[in-house]
Structures are given as C-alpha cells and as structure tokens.
Amino acid sequence: MKAFFEAIGYLFTDILFLPLNFFRSLELENWWLANIVTWIFIIICCVATAYWLKQLTIFKQNNEDDQDTTAHSFLS
C-alpha cells in the first residue's frame, strides 16, 4: 500500500508538476511569461463576464427577465 501512495506522489511531483516547475524557474528571468497561465485565466473570465452581461441585456430588452420580488414565499 505504501508503494501505491509513493507512486501517486511521484506522479504529481515529478510528472504532472513539471510544467509548473518550468514556470517557477522562468519567474527569475521574465515575470510576465511566468504568469502566462494566470493571464490566460483572467482573459477567459473577462470574456465570460462580458458574454454573460450581454445575455442579461438581451433578456432585459425582450422583457424575458422575471424580477418578481415575491418569487419566494418568505418575501411576500
């Protein structure tokens, strides 16, 4: 059983985290390139938020947005 957990530790430490080790060593040379994964996620979140807000305005203009404050019984 110990070998199983050591294999999991080896998988994550020596194989799956290898790209992250590359970015860690790259940080001393170029901060922007080292954080490229973070920037990609920030861009994805900004695009998703813009799309969501666009969809909200479309539903609001078509009067499909239900803003009834009595939607829950405790608000009546």
DSSP file (Angstrom, degrees, kcal/mol; ACC not computed):
  #  RESIDUE AA STRUCTURE BP1 BP2  ACC     N-H-->O    O-->H-N    N-H-->O    O-->H-N    TCO  KAPPA ALPHA  PHI   PSI    X-CA   Y-CA   Z-CA
    1    1 A M     >        0   0    0      0, 0.0     4,-1.6     0, 0.0     5,-0.2   0.000 360.0 360.0 360.0 -34.3    0.0    0.0    0.0
    2    2 A K  H  >  +     0   0    0      1,-0.2     4,-2.1     2,-0.2     5,-0.2   0.885 360.0  54.9 -62.8 -37.5    2.9    2.3    0.7
    3    3 A A  H  > S+     0   0    0      1,-0.2     4,-2.1     2,-0.2    -1,-0.2   0.838 102.8  57.2 -65.3 -32.6    4.2    1.9   -2.8
    4    4 A F  H  > S+     0   0    0      2,-0.2     4,-1.9     1,-0.2    -1,-0.2   0.937 109.8  42.9 -63.4 -46.9    0.8    3.0   -4.2
    5    5 A F  H  X S+     0   0    0     -4,-1.6     4,-2.3     1,-0.2    -2,-0.2   0.842 112.5  53.4 -70.6 -32.5    0.9    6.3   -2.3
    6    6 A E  H  X S+     0   0    0     -4,-2.1     4,-2.4     2,-0.2    -1,-0.2   0.862 107.5  52.4 -67.2 -34.0    4.6    6.8   -3.3
    7    7 A A  H  X S+     0   0    0     -4,-2.1     4,-2.5     2,-0.2    -2,-0.2   0.898 109.1  49.0 -66.8 -40.0    3.6    6.2   -6.9
    8    8 A I  H  X S+     0   0    0     -4,-1.9     4,-2.3     2,-0.2     5,-0.2   0.923 111.9  49.4 -63.5 -43.4    0.9    8.9   -6.6
    9    9 A G  H  X S+     0   0    0     -4,-2.3     4,-2.7     1,-0.2     5,-0.3   0.901 111.8  48.3 -61.8 -41.6    3.5   11.2   -5.0
   10   10 A Y  H  X>S+     0   0    0     -4,-2.4     4,-2.4     2,-0.2     5,-0.7   0.909 109.2  53.9 -64.2 -42.3    5.9   10.5   -7.9
   11   11 A L  I  X>S+     0   0    0     -4,-2.5     5,-2.7     1,-0.2     4,-1.2   0.943 117.3  35.3 -58.1 -49.8    3.2   11.1  -10.5
   12   12 A F  I  <>S+     0   0    0     -4,-2.3     5,-1.5     3,-0.2    -2,-0.2   0.929 123.1  42.2 -73.8 -43.9    2.3   14.6   -9.1
   13   13 A T  I  <5S+     0   0    0     -4,-2.7    -3,-0.2    -5,-0.2    -2,-0.2   0.924 127.5  25.0 -71.2 -45.2    5.8   15.7   -8.1
   14   14 A D  I  <5S+     0   0    0     -4,-2.4    -3,-0.2    -5,-0.3    -1,-0.2   0.644 133.9  22.1-100.2 -15.8    7.9   14.5  -11.0
   15   15 A I  I ><<S+     0   0    0     -4,-1.2     3,-1.0    -5,-0.7    -3,-0.2   0.781 122.4  38.0-116.5 -58.3    5.5   14.4  -13.9
   16   16 A L  I 3 <S+     0   0    0     -5,-2.7     4,-0.3     1,-0.2    -4,-0.2   0.800 118.3  48.0 -74.2 -28.0    2.4   16.5  -13.6
   17   17 A F  T 3><S+     0   0    0     -5,-1.5     4,-2.1    -6,-0.3    -1,-0.2   0.373  82.1 100.4 -92.0   5.8    4.0   19.5  -11.9
   18   18 A L  H <> S+     0   0    0     -3,-1.0     4,-1.7     1,-0.2    -1,-0.2   0.903  81.5  48.9 -59.3 -44.0    6.9   19.6  -14.4
   19   19 A P  H  > S+     0   0    0      0, 0.0     4,-2.0     0, 0.0    -1,-0.2   0.887 110.5  51.8 -63.5 -35.2    5.4   22.5  -16.4
   20   20 A L  H  > S+     0   0    0     -4,-0.3     4,-2.1     1,-0.2    -2,-0.2   0.859 106.0  53.9 -69.5 -33.4    4.8   24.4  -13.2
   21   21 A N  H  X S+     0   0    0     -4,-2.1     4,-2.1     2,-0.2    -1,-0.2   0.873 106.6  53.3 -64.8 -35.8    8.5   23.9  -12.2
   22   22 A F  H  X S+     0   0    0     -4,-1.7     4,-1.8     1,-0.2    -2,-0.2   0.927 109.6  47.0 -63.1 -44.6    9.4   25.4  -15.6
   23   23 A F  H  X S+     0   0    0     -4,-2.0     4,-1.1     1,-0.2    -2,-0.2   0.860 109.3  55.3 -65.9 -34.3    7.3   28.5  -14.9
   24   24 A R  H  < S+     0   0    0     -4,-2.1     4,-0.4     1,-0.2     3,-0.4   0.909 111.0  43.5 -65.0 -41.8    8.8   28.8  -11.4
   25   25 A S  H >< S+     0   0    0     -4,-2.1     3,-0.6     1,-0.2     4,-0.3   0.801 110.3  57.2 -73.2 -27.2   12.3   28.8  -12.8
   26   26 A L  H >X S+     0   0    0     -4,-1.8     4,-2.7     1,-0.2     3,-1.3   0.733  88.2  77.7 -73.0 -21.9   11.2   31.2  -15.6
   27   27 A E  T 3< S+     0   0    0     -4,-1.1    -1,-0.2    -3,-0.4    -2,-0.2   0.819  87.5  57.5 -60.6 -31.9   10.0   33.7  -13.0
   28   28 A L  T <4 S+     0   0    0     -3,-0.6    -1,-0.3    -4,-0.4    -2,-0.2   0.756 115.7  36.4 -70.7 -22.8   13.5   34.9  -12.2
   29   29 A E  T <4 S+     0   0    0     -3,-1.3     2,-0.4    -4,-0.3    -2,-0.2   0.877 134.0   6.3 -94.7 -47.9   14.0   35.8  -15.9
   30   30 A N     X  -     0   0    0     -4,-2.7     4,-1.7     1,-0.1    -1,-0.3  -0.898  53.3-167.8-146.1 109.7   10.6   37.1  -17.0
   31   31 A W  H  > S+     0   0    0     -2,-0.4     4,-1.4     1,-0.2    -1,-0.1   0.877  89.4  55.7 -65.1 -38.7    7.7   37.7  -14.7
   32   32 A W  H  4 S+     0   0    0      1,-0.2     3,-0.2     2,-0.2    -1,-0.2   0.910 110.3  43.8 -64.4 -43.8    5.2   38.2  -17.5
   33   33 A L  H >4 S+     0   0    0      1,-0.2     3,-1.4     2,-0.2     4,-0.2   0.851 109.2  57.8 -69.3 -33.8    5.9   34.8  -19.1
   34   34 A A  H 3< S+     0   0    0     -4,-1.7     3,-0.3     1,-0.3    -1,-0.2   0.806 110.7  43.5 -66.7 -27.9    6.0   33.0  -15.8
   35   35 A N  T 3X S+     0   0    0     -4,-1.4     4,-2.2    -3,-0.2    -1,-0.3   0.069  76.6 115.7-104.5  23.7    2.4   34.2  -15.1
   36   36 A I  H <> S+     0   0    0     -3,-1.4     4,-2.3     1,-0.2    -1,-0.2   0.842  73.9  55.9 -62.7 -34.4    1.0   33.5  -18.6
   37   37 A V  H  > S+     0   0    0     -3,-0.3     4,-2.1    -4,-0.2    -1,-0.2   0.921 108.2  48.2 -64.7 -42.4   -1.3   30.8  -17.2
   38   38 A T  H  > S+     0   0    0      1,-0.2     4,-2.3     2,-0.2    -2,-0.2   0.917 111.0  50.4 -62.6 -43.7   -2.8   33.3  -14.8
   39   39 A W  H  X S+     0   0    0     -4,-2.2     4,-2.4     1,-0.2    -1,-0.2   0.883 108.2  53.0 -63.7 -37.7   -3.2   35.9  -17.5
   40   40 A I  H  X S+     0   0    0     -4,-2.3     4,-2.3     1,-0.2    -1,-0.2   0.928 110.3  47.3 -62.9 -44.3   -5.0   33.3  -19.7
   41   41 A F  H  X S+     0   0    0     -4,-2.1     4,-2.3     1,-0.2    -2,-0.2   0.877 110.8  52.1 -64.9 -36.9   -7.5   32.6  -16.9
   42   42 A I  H  X S+     0   0    0     -4,-2.3     4,-2.2     2,-0.2    -1,-0.2   0.915 110.5  48.1 -64.3 -42.4   -8.1   36.3  -16.3
   43   43 A I  H  X S+     0   0    0     -4,-2.4     4,-2.4     2,-0.2    -2,-0.2   0.911 110.8  50.9 -64.7 -42.4   -8.8   36.8  -20.0
   44   44 A I  H  X S+     0   0    0     -4,-2.3     4,-2.4     1,-0.2    -2,-0.2   0.918 111.2  48.4 -60.8 -43.5  -11.2   33.8  -20.1
   45   45 A C  H  X S+     0   0    0     -4,-2.3     4,-2.3     2,-0.2    -1,-0.2   0.884 110.8  50.4 -65.3 -38.3  -13.0   35.2  -17.0
   46   46 A C  H  X S+     0   0    0     -4,-2.2     4,-2.3     2,-0.2    -2,-0.2   0.911 112.0  47.2 -66.3 -41.7  -13.3   38.7  -18.6
   47   47 A V  H  X S+     0   0    0     -4,-2.4     4,-2.4     2,-0.2    -2,-0.2   0.912 112.6  49.6 -65.5 -42.1  -14.7   37.3  -21.8
   48   48 A A  H  X S+     0   0    0     -4,-2.4     4,-2.4     2,-0.2    -2,-0.2   0.897 111.4  49.1 -64.4 -40.0  -17.2   35.1  -19.9
   49   49 A T  H  X S+     0   0    0     -4,-2.3     4,-2.5     2,-0.2    -2,-0.2   0.909 111.1  49.4 -66.0 -41.7  -18.3   38.0  -17.8
   50   50 A A  H  X S+     0   0    0     -4,-2.3     4,-2.1     2,-0.2    -2,-0.2   0.908 112.3  48.4 -63.3 -41.5  -18.8   40.2  -20.9
   51   51 A Y  H  X S+     0   0    0     -4,-2.4     4,-2.3     2,-0.2    -2,-0.2   0.915 111.4  50.2 -63.8 -42.8  -20.8   37.4  -22.6
   52   52 A W  H  X S+     0   0    0     -4,-2.4     4,-2.1     1,-0.2    -2,-0.2   0.912 110.9  48.2 -62.8 -43.9  -22.9   37.0  -19.5
   53   53 A L  H  X S+     0   0    0     -4,-2.5     4,-2.0     2,-0.2    -1,-0.2   0.874 110.2  52.7 -65.8 -36.2  -23.7   40.7  -19.3
   54   54 A K  H  X S+     0   0    0     -4,-2.1     4,-1.9     1,-0.2    -2,-0.2   0.918 109.6  48.6 -63.7 -42.9  -24.6   40.8  -23.0
   55   55 A Q  H  X S+     0   0    0     -4,-2.3     4,-2.3     1,-0.2    -2,-0.2   0.877 108.6  54.4 -65.2 -36.9  -27.0   37.9  -22.5
   56   56 A L  H  X S+     0   0    0     -4,-2.1     4,-2.1     1,-0.2    -1,-0.2   0.906 108.6  47.9 -62.8 -41.2  -28.5   39.7  -19.5
   57   57 A T  H  X S+     0   0    0     -4,-2.0     4,-2.4     2,-0.2    -1,-0.2   0.869 109.5  53.6 -68.7 -34.5  -29.2   42.9  -21.6
   58   58 A I  H  X S+     0   0    0     -4,-1.9     4,-1.6     2,-0.2    -2,-0.2   0.934 111.6  44.8 -63.3 -45.5  -30.7   40.8  -24.4
   59   59 A F  H  <>S+     0   0    0     -4,-2.3     5,-2.4     1,-0.2     6,-0.8   0.867 112.8  52.1 -66.2 -35.9  -33.2   39.1  -21.9
   60   60 A K  H ><5S+     0   0    0     -4,-2.1     3,-1.1     1,-0.2    -2,-0.2   0.901 109.2  49.2 -67.1 -40.9  -33.9   42.5  -20.3
   61   61 A Q  H 3<5S+     0   0    0     -4,-2.4    -1,-0.2     1,-0.2    -2,-0.2   0.821 111.2  49.5 -68.8 -30.8  -34.7   44.1  -23.7
   62   62 A N  T 3<5S-     0   0    0     -4,-1.6    -1,-0.2    -5,-0.2    -2,-0.2   0.358 111.0-121.8 -87.8   5.8  -37.1   41.2  -24.6
   63   63 A N  T < 5S+     0   0    0     -3,-1.1    -3,-0.2    -4,-0.1    -2,-0.1   0.818  78.9 123.6  55.6  34.0  -38.9   41.5  -21.3
   64   64 A E      < +     0   0    0     -5,-2.4     2,-0.8    -6,-0.2    -4,-0.2   0.399  39.4 104.5 -97.9  -0.5  -38.0   37.9  -20.5
   65   65 A D        -     0   0    0     -6,-0.8     2,-0.8    -5,-0.1    -9,-0.0  -0.742  62.2-153.1 -87.4 112.3  -36.3   38.9  -17.3
   66   66 A D        +     0   0    0     -2,-0.8    -2,-0.1     1,-0.1    -6,-0.0  -0.768  23.5 167.6 -90.7 109.4  -38.5   37.9  -14.4
   67   67 A Q        +     0   0    0     -2,-0.8     2,-0.5     3,-0.0    -1,-0.1  -0.238  15.5 153.9-114.4  42.8  -37.8   40.3  -11.5
   68   68 A D    >   -     0   0    0      1,-0.2     3,-1.0     2,-0.1    -2,-0.1  -0.600  34.3-155.8 -73.4 121.6  -40.8   39.4   -9.3
   69   69 A T  T 3  S+     0   0    0     -2,-0.5     3,-0.4     1,-0.3    -1,-0.2   0.597  89.1  64.3 -77.2  -8.7  -39.8   40.1   -5.7
   70   70 A T  T 3   +     0   0    0      1,-0.2    -1,-0.3     6,-0.1     6,-0.1  -0.007  63.7 116.1-101.2  30.1  -42.5   37.6   -4.5
   71   71 A A  S <  S+     0   0    0     -3,-1.0     2,-0.4     4,-0.1    -1,-0.2   0.797  74.6  49.7 -67.5 -27.2  -40.7   34.7   -6.1
   72   72 A H  S >  S-     0   0    0     -3,-0.4     3,-1.5     1,-0.1     4,-0.4  -0.879  84.9-128.7-113.9 147.1  -40.1   33.2   -2.7
   73   73 A S  G >  S+     0   0    0     -2,-0.4     3,-0.9     1,-0.3    -1,-0.1   0.798 106.3  60.4 -65.3 -28.2  -42.8   32.7    0.0
   74   74 A F  G 3  S+     0   0    0      1,-0.2    -1,-0.3     2,-0.1    -4,-0.1   0.617  99.2  58.5 -77.4  -9.9  -40.7   34.4    2.6
   75   75 A L  G <         0   0    0     -3,-1.5    -1,-0.2     1,-0.2    -2,-0.2   0.550 360.0 360.0 -91.4  -9.0  -40.6   37.7    0.6
   76   76 A S    <         0   0    0     -3,-0.9    -1,-0.2    -4,-0.4    -2,-0.1   0.482 360.0 360.0 -73.1 360.0  -44.4   38.1    0.4
